[in-house]
């Protein structure tokens, strides 16, 4: 894809940095803000869009939706997209990071956790001790799937396993589509494990070690701008979400996640 950068006299080049941290979820205000910011940038597109990602897992569907929006924005505005991975990019955050033309991180950044998970809490034993009986009438055999009043049956377990395996396959297909990686040679890294930025670069999941400043400097050099581009940060105010705390809270949810 060709990128056509601003060459108007006296117009300083711009780089937009959208910060995305925490869980990739519709309930995370950071994600809502990222969608909103992306839409407002159509009015005055930057020369380069940087997604500053430091996050845990989350909903694969939300990561896919944001990925589609970023790709659409890049195509319509001829804006190059880069990603800087901060502290971590696990699962859904990593899925989103793969949208970039170039991915930067530090050697000690933590990445990976490629896969999907469904967690279920059953209070069947507690209900039995308390004498609580829950009557359920359904129109279909698995309509009350993941009910916390009972354990999961073998048929339900097979159904859920099929769902998480399908999400994992989608993730692998996305990696193959976006990165030049020999999946057969490096398949061990995509079994849910976590690895460092150094390993990620070695297998081709990351392009460069560096910072946001390095991304901006490379833009200035490659486009022969006379002065350094203006960097504009977009992030929601008064929100403090620790990626690790989000990960711990997110792991307790009984829903399909890419974690």
Residue pairs with C-beta under 8 A, 6 or more apart in sequence:
1 74
1 75
2 78
3 78
3 79
3 80
4 78
5 13
5 47
5 78
5 223
6 13
6 47
12 227
12 229
12 230
13 47
13 219
13 220
13 223
13 225
13 229
13 230
14 44
14 46
14 47
14 229
14 230
14 231
14 232
15 46
15 47
15 48
15 49
15 50
15 215
15 216
15 219
15 229
15 230
15 231
15 232
16 37
16 41
16 46
16 48
16 49
16 50
16 232
16 234
17 50
17 51
17 52
17 212
17 231
17 232
17 233
17 234
18 34
18 37
18 38
18 49
18 50
18 51
18 52
18 234
18 235
19 30
19 34
19 52
19 54
19 233
19 234
19 235
20 30
20 31
20 34
20 51
20 52
20 53
20 54
20 55
20 93
20 96
21 30
21 52
21 53
21 54
21 55
21 86
21 241
21 243
22 28
22 30
22 31
22 55
22 56
22 241
22 242
22 243
22 246
23 55
23 56
23 57
23 58
23 92
23 241
23 246
23 247
23 249
23 250
24 31
24 55
24 56
24 57
24 58
24 59
24 62
24 63
24 66
24 92
24 93
24 95
24 96
24 258
25 31
25 58
25 59
25 62
25 250
26 32
26 59
26 62
28 58
28 241
28 246
29 236
29 239
30 235
30 236
30 239
30 241
31 62
31 66
33 234
33 235
33 236
34 66
34 234
35 66
35 69
37 234
38 69
38 70
38 73
41 49
41 73
41 77
42 73
42 76
42 77
45 73
45 77
45 78
45 79
46 79
46 232
47 79
47 80
47 219
47 223
47 229
48 79
48 80
48 81
48 82
48 215
48 216
48 219
48 229
49 70
49 73
49 74
49 79
49 80
49 81
49 82
50 81
50 82
50 83
50 84
50 212
50 215
51 70
51 81
51 82
51 83
51 84
51 96
51 97
51 99
51 100
52 83
52 84
52 86
52 212
53 83
53 84
53 85
53 86
53 89
53 93
53 96
53 97
54 85
54 86
54 87
54 88
54 89
54 93
54 243
55 88
55 89
55 90
55 92
55 93
55 243
55 246
56 88
56 90
56 91
56 92
56 93
56 243
56 244
56 246
56 247
56 250
56 259
57 90
57 91
57 92
57 93
57 113
57 117
57 247
57 250
57 251
57 257
57 258
57 259
58 91
58 92
58 93
58 250
58 257
58 258
58 259
59 92
59 255
59 256
59 257
59 258
60 91
60 92
60 95
60 116
60 167
60 170
60 171
60 256
60 257
60 258
62 92
63 92
63 93
63 95
63 96
63 258
64 95
66 96
66 99
67 95
67 96
67 98
67 99
70 81
70 99
71 99
73 79
74 80
74 81
80 101
80 219
81 99
81 100
81 101
82 100
82 101
82 102
82 103
82 104
82 215
83 97
83 99
83 100
83 102
83 103
83 104
84 104
84 105
84 211
84 212
84 215
85 97
85 103
85 104
85 105
85 106
85 109
85 111
85 197
85 206
86 105
86 109
87 109
87 110
87 243
88 109
88 110
88 111
88 243
88 244
89 97
89 105
89 109
89 110
89 111
90 110
90 111
90 112
90 113
90 194
90 247
90 259
91 112
91 113
91 114
91 115
91 171
91 257
91 258
91 259
92 257
92 258
92 259
94 111
94 112
94 113
94 114
95 171
95 174
95 258
97 103
98 174
98 175
98 178
98 179
99 178
102 207
102 208
102 215
103 205
103 206
103 207
103 208
104 206
104 207
104 208
104 209
104 210
104 211
104 212
104 214
104 215
105 111
105 197
105 200
105 201
105 206
105 209
106 197
106 209
107 196
107 197
107 198
107 201
107 209
108 196
108 197
108 198
109 196
109 197
109 200
110 194
110 195
110 196
110 197
111 194
111 195
111 196
111 197
111 200
111 205
111 206
112 189
112 190
112 192
112 193
112 194
112 195
112 200
113 192
113 193
113 194
113 259
114 168
114 171
114 172
114 175
114 189
114 190
114 191
114 192
115 164
115 167
115 168
115 171
115 190
115 191
115 192
115 258
115 259
116 163
116 164
116 165
116 167
116 168
116 171
116 256
116 257
116 258
116 259
117 164
117 256
117 257
117 259
118 146
118 160
118 163
118 164
118 254
118 255
118 256
118 257
119 251
119 252
119 253
119 254
120 146
120 148
120 152
120 254
121 148
121 254
122 148
122 149
122 150
122 151
122 152
123 148
123 149
124 149
124 150
124 151
127 133
127 134
127 149
134 147
134 149
136 144
136 147
136 149
138 144
141 155
142 155
142 156
142 159
145 152
145 156
145 159
145 160
146 152
146 254
148 254
152 160
163 256
164 256
167 256
167 258
171 190
171 258
172 183
172 190
175 181
175 183
175 190
175 205
176 183
179 204
179 205
180 204
181 203
181 204
181 205
183 190
186 203
186 204
189 195
189 199
189 203
189 205
197 206
197 209
200 206
201 207
201 208
201 209
208 214
212 231
216 228
216 229
216 231
217 228
219 225
219 229
220 227
220 228
220 229
247 259
250 257
250 259
251 259
